[in-house]
Amino acid sequence: MKTISVPEAGDLAAELGRRLRESREELVTRWLERITARVALTPERIFPTQDLLNHVPLLIDGVAHYLEHPEDELDNQAPVVAKAMELGALRHSQGFDAYEILKEHEILGGVIFTFLTDVVMSYDLADTPTSFVSELLTCWQRTAHAIELIRQATVTHFMRIWSERVNEREGRLRSFNRMVSHELKNRVGAISGATTMLGEHWLNDQQRTRFHDMLRENSSGLLRVLSNLEALSRIDADARQRRHIMLPQAAAEAARQLREPAESRGVSIRIAEDLPAVEVDAAAVELCLANYISNAIKYADTDKTVRWVDVSAELKLGEAGGGGELIVRVSDNGIGVPPESRPQLFHQFYRAHGDTVTGIEGTGLGLSIVRETAESLGGRAWFEFPASGSTVFVFSLPSRRETDAASAGTERI
């Protein structure tokens, strides 16, 4: 290696800062290569837009500037800190965890220090004055401090967003617990009351039949609520303990669970053959599909000769492989939903046909459970009413796996 003269006393920080800026594109490339060797994301998904990729070198610029001007504090007003916070928000949306972010910044520090070491080793260090060693140590300390401040800004913003999401979910869970407690109390109260009345000798046959029906309806409703709670408890389990299966398998299992009620009402459950072959959380997807399909069966149109429920799905990926989503649709040709009832469909205990359709059991919990489940996993739930007259209920879950696109044969947009 060709050696060059050691910078004049007091010039080392400026020289190292200049070299960092000149090589920032190369340093970012090294950083990307080392990150992609450790996470299941392509470089395009680590920085999914050109704008994000373009501002990454500003992190290197920030280190270089602090190296030269330590009197300029790296606070929340500094551009480099703003970019580090943007990186924290991006990593949260991509599903990174805190360990992966810390490792990412460890890699960044390693890339920068390796580069600076190569620069220093290119100097002719023979008869190096003591002042150079002291200045070099000062530069090393400034560089480490700048990298640490950038790391703190990224992780702190990531944790702030994470904490907000946790608080939101806790609020939803408290609301859901109140909802379930109310439902269980009502069911148990109805069962207790009906049981007591059946012991009265003055009941006629018609009254006795009505209380038997009340017992059957409320005990069935109680079992449905408990079944939903069991499924939700599996969803809340540690991610490492969750069972993941392919989407077609989850759809088939949900249809199997509802085969008997579907047959009793003359409804055919049809699952699309081209469902994306991607892995999903078994408990979450089966729970969402079972609630949607169950609703479609209950509200089948008895005036129609052919009654059906269709399950379809598509995988949508963002630009340059950014965070995408798996969208699952359950369509039916049932009695539909009155326009005035649609805004309340996902509300707790709401039944769109509660006052107009009789003989249909329901708790008003199903759709709100789907919404809570989808949102707890970073997805969403909604409905569509196309011009064809069918009713479509939809839920989506985030797709962050690089393997999803390949396994589903999906082209990136």
Sequence and secondary structure as in RCSB ss.txt:
>XXXX:A:sequence
MKTISVPEAGDLAAELGRRLRESREELVTRWLERITARVALTPERIFPTQDLLNHVPLLIDGVAHYLEHPEDELD
NQAPVVAKAMELGALRHSQGFDAYEILKEHEILGGVIFTFLTDVVMSYDLADTPTSFVSELLTCWQRTAHAIELI
RQATVTHFMRIWSERVNEREGRLRSFNRMVSHELKNRVGAISGATTMLGEHWLNDQQRTRFHDMLRENSSGLLRV
LSNLEALSRIDADARQRRHIMLPQAAAEAARQLREPAESRGVSIRIAEDLPAVEVDAAAVELCLANYISNAIKYA
DTDKTVRWVDVSAELKLGEAGGGGELIVRVSDNGIGVPPESRPQLFHQFYRAHGDTVTGIEGTGLGLSIVRETAE
SLGGRAWFEFPASGSTVFVFSLPSRRETDAASAGTERI
>XXXX:A:secstr
   B    TT HHHHHHHHHHHTHHHHHHHHHHHHHTTSS  HHHHS SHHHHHHTHHHHHHHHHHHH TTS   
TTSHHHHHHHHHHHHHHHTT  HHHHHHHHHHHHHHHHHHHHHHHHTB  TT  HHHHHHHHHHHHHHHHHHHHH
HHHHHHHHHHHHHHHHHHHHHHHHHHHHHHHHHHHHHHHHHHHHHHHHT TT  HHHHHHHHHHHHHHHHHHHHH
HHHHHHHHHHTS GGG  EEEHHHHHHHHHHHTHHHHHHTTEEEEE TT    EEEHHHHHHHHHHHHHHHHHT 
 TT SSEEEEEEEEEE  GGG SEEEEEEEEE SS   GGGGGGTTSTT  TTTTT  S    S HHHHHHHHHH
HTT EEEEE  TTS EEEEEEEEE  HHHHHHHT    
